[in-house]
Amino acid sequence: MNATTPILEVEGIERRFGGLVAVTGVDLRLMPGEIFGLVGPNGSGKTTLTNAITGFYPPNKGRIRLAGEDITGRRPHRIAALGVARTFQNLALFNGLTVLDNIMLGRHIHMRPGVFRTALYWWLARPQEIANRAICEEIIEFLQLEGIRHEMVDGLPIGLKKRVELARALAAEPRLLILDEPMAGMNQEEKEYMARFILDARAERGVSVLLIEHHMDVITGICDRMLALNYGEMIGTGIPREVIKDPRVVEAYIGRGHAD
């Protein structure tokens, strides 16, 4: 991919639910290696936009391109196979499974299951499982989860659960990583850890990041550029420290901006 080609390009996206227009006229260009922030009050359309990008709610209007390839309307598993991974606003871990098992599930797009491979487990399936396990163990080390790899995720504090979800997304080896409020519910120390891991993932694993976050100190601290939404429309885009001074953005957060 050419370094001048956006890893993600969103043009004129509109998504309606019946008579409700959740997102309209949104444009976004995320360049390779960039950490791009997406902000807005609750209900402003951030998650709807993310779901449109990842295929959960295809847009009613507009186009979405991944590294120059039109992916508008493609099904979520097809988009994931092209190198897009995400975490969710509400934790989507599998309770009753260990940390390692949850992370291994992130490798599913790289696995080749089948009756033939299962029948010849020792010759075909087992080497594949060992290779995928090695990748997951490397990610466990990268995110400093070694001490809890065999613990059930049910009993973990939210900060560690969020880290496990990040690990599962990284296990897919994405080129675009979409993080939906990865620091929600964290204390300051946990937020600082997560911010460092996101920066390290960009630097060491070459991922581009679309970061949806309410904590403006995080957005201004680690994002290269940002887009602010309110009532489903763009109200500011550019360098974070400049955008947060825009009167429309200030009003959305501390003035008449709405909440769910």
Buried (B, 14 or more C-beta within 10 A) or exposed (E): EEEEEBBBBBBEBBBBEEEEBBBBBBEBBBBBBBBBBBBBBEBBBBBBBBBBBBBBBBBBBBBBBBBEEEBBEBEEEEBBEBBBBBBBBEBEBEEEBBBBBBBBBBBEBBBEEEEEBEEEEEEBBEEBBEEBBEBBBEBBEBBEBEEBBEBBBEEBEBBBBBBBBBBBBBBBBBBBBBBBBBBBEBEEEBBBBBBEBBBEBBEEBEBBBBBBBBBBEBBBBBBBBBBBBBBBBBBBBEEBEBBBEBEBBEEBBEEEBEEE
